[in-house]
């Protein structure tokens, strides 16, 4: 009916160019949890062709973003379950990422809060007499 289609280059094979359709690609993105490479392989097109199709269709951009967010939510839930089960790796990971504000870091992060300046003074001394050859007295710093 009013479904948008796009011709794309076929990957490594000859013949007719495959046609990507929004409905079919939406189902594929859902099935493969937003994995663009898996969808490209499924349709026999390049990954770039799928990305281009998604970028040219705002509804597909939103769907792809939503599917990826759902996958991230599932990963966070699995991590929380592992923390609740007392898994040391999960506890350590969560503290290193979410616990930074409470001081759980592997390395110390140092910020320079004051401006530090350094003055270098060069003094030329006559090797035989030990006298200063600069116009300034020996104890006066030069900038």
C-alpha positions as CSV (number, residue, x, y, z in Angstrom):
1,X,0.0,0.0,0.0
2,X,1.8,3.1,1.2
3,X,4.9,1.3,2.4
4,X,8.2,2.8,1.5
5,X,10.7,0.7,-0.3
6,X,14.4,1.3,-1.3
7,X,16.6,-0.5,-3.8
8,X,20.0,-1.3,-2.3
9,X,23.2,-2.9,-3.6
10,X,23.4,-6.7,-3.2
11,X,26.4,-8.0,-1.2
12,X,28.8,-10.2,-3.2
13,X,26.2,-11.7,-5.5
14,X,24.8,-10.7,-8.9
15,X,21.2,-10.5,-9.9
16,X,18.3,-8.2,-8.9
17,X,18.9,-5.7,-6.2
18,X,17.0,-6.7,-3.1
19,X,14.3,-4.3,-1.8
20,X,14.2,-3.4,1.8
21,X,10.7,-2.7,3.2
22,X,10.0,-1.0,6.5
23,X,7.7,-3.7,7.9
24,X,10.2,-6.5,7.1
25,X,13.2,-4.6,8.4
26,X,11.3,-3.7,11.6
27,X,10.5,-7.4,12.2
28,X,14.1,-8.3,11.5
29,X,15.5,-5.6,13.9
30,X,13.1,-6.9,16.6
31,X,14.2,-10.5,16.0
32,X,17.9,-9.7,16.1
33,X,17.6,-7.1,18.9
34,X,18.8,-4.2,16.8
35,X,21.8,-6.0,15.4
36,X,22.3,-4.3,12.0
37,X,24.9,-6.8,10.7
38,X,22.5,-9.7,11.4
39,X,19.7,-7.9,9.5
40,X,22.0,-7.2,6.6
41,X,23.0,-10.8,6.4
42,X,19.4,-11.9,6.6
43,X,18.4,-9.7,3.6
44,X,21.7,-10.3,1.6
45,X,22.7,-6.7,1.6
46,X,25.5,-4.7,3.1
47,X,25.5,-3.3,6.6
48,X,25.8,0.2,5.1
49,X,22.7,-0.3,3.1
50,X,20.7,-1.2,6.2
51,X,22.1,1.8,8.1
52,X,21.4,4.1,5.2
53,X,17.8,2.8,5.0
54,X,17.3,3.3,8.8
55,X,18.8,6.8,8.5
56,X,16.4,7.8,5.7
57,X,13.3,6.7,7.6
58,X,12.6,8.5,10.9
59,X,10.2,5.7,12.0
60,X,13.0,3.2,11.6
61,X,15.4,5.3,13.5
62,X,13.0,5.5,16.4
63,X,12.4,1.7,16.3
64,X,16.1,0.9,16.2
65,X,16.7,3.2,19.1
66,X,13.9,1.6,21.1
67,X,15.1,-1.9,20.4
68,X,18.6,-1.0,21.5
69,X,17.3,0.6,24.7
70,X,15.3,-2.5,25.4
71,X,18.4,-4.6,25.1
72,X,20.2,-2.3,27.4
73,X,17.4,-2.5,29.9
74,X,17.6,-6.3,29.8
75,X,21.4,-6.2,30.3
76,X,20.9,-3.9,33.3
77,X,18.3,-6.2,34.8
78,X,20.7,-9.2,34.3
79,X,23.5,-7.3,36.0
80,X,21.2,-6.4,38.9
81,X,20.2,-10.0,39.3
82,X,23.8,-11.0,39.4
83,X,24.6,-8.4,42.1
84,X,21.7,-9.6,44.1
85,X,22.9,-13.2,43.8
86,X,26.3,-12.1,45.3
87,X,28.3,-12.6,42.1
88,X,31.7,-10.9,42.8
89,X,32.4,-9.9,39.2
90,X,29.0,-8.1,39.0
91,X,29.4,-6.3,42.3
92,X,32.9,-5.2,41.3
93,X,31.7,-4.0,37.9
94,X,28.8,-2.1,39.4
95,X,30.9,-0.4,42.0
96,X,33.5,0.6,39.4
97,X,30.9,2.1,37.1
98,X,27.9,3.3,39.1
99,X,29.9,3.7,42.4
100,X,32.4,6.2,41.1
101,X,30.7,9.1,42.9
102,X,31.2,7.2,46.2
103,X,34.9,6.7,45.6
104,X,34.9,3.2,44.1
105,X,37.5,3.7,41.3
106,X,40.5,1.6,40.2
107,X,42.7,4.5,39.5
108,X,42.9,7.8,41.2
109,X,41.6,10.7,39.0
110,X,43.4,14.0,39.8
111,X,42.1,17.4,38.8
112,X,44.2,20.5,38.8
113,X,42.1,23.0,40.7
114,X,44.8,25.7,41.0
115,X,46.8,27.3,38.3
116,X,50.4,26.4,38.6
117,X,53.2,28.4,37.0
118,X,56.9,27.7,36.8
119,X,59.6,30.2,36.4
120,X,62.9,29.1,34.8
121,X,66.0,31.2,35.6
122,X,69.1,30.8,33.6
123,X,72.4,32.1,35.1
124,X,75.6,32.3,33.1
125,X,78.7,32.0,35.3
126,X,82.2,32.6,34.0
127,X,84.0,29.3,34.6
128,X,87.3,30.8,35.7
129,X,86.3,33.7,37.9
130,X,83.0,32.4,39.1
131,X,81.3,35.7,38.5
132,X,77.9,36.2,37.0
133,X,78.0,37.5,33.4
134,X,74.3,38.5,33.4
135,X,73.3,42.2,34.0
136,X,71.3,41.0,37.0
137,X,72.9,40.4,40.4
138,X,73.5,36.6,41.1
139,X,70.7,36.4,43.7
140,X,68.0,38.2,41.6
141,X,65.7,35.9,39.6
142,X,65.2,36.5,35.9
143,X,62.0,35.8,34.2
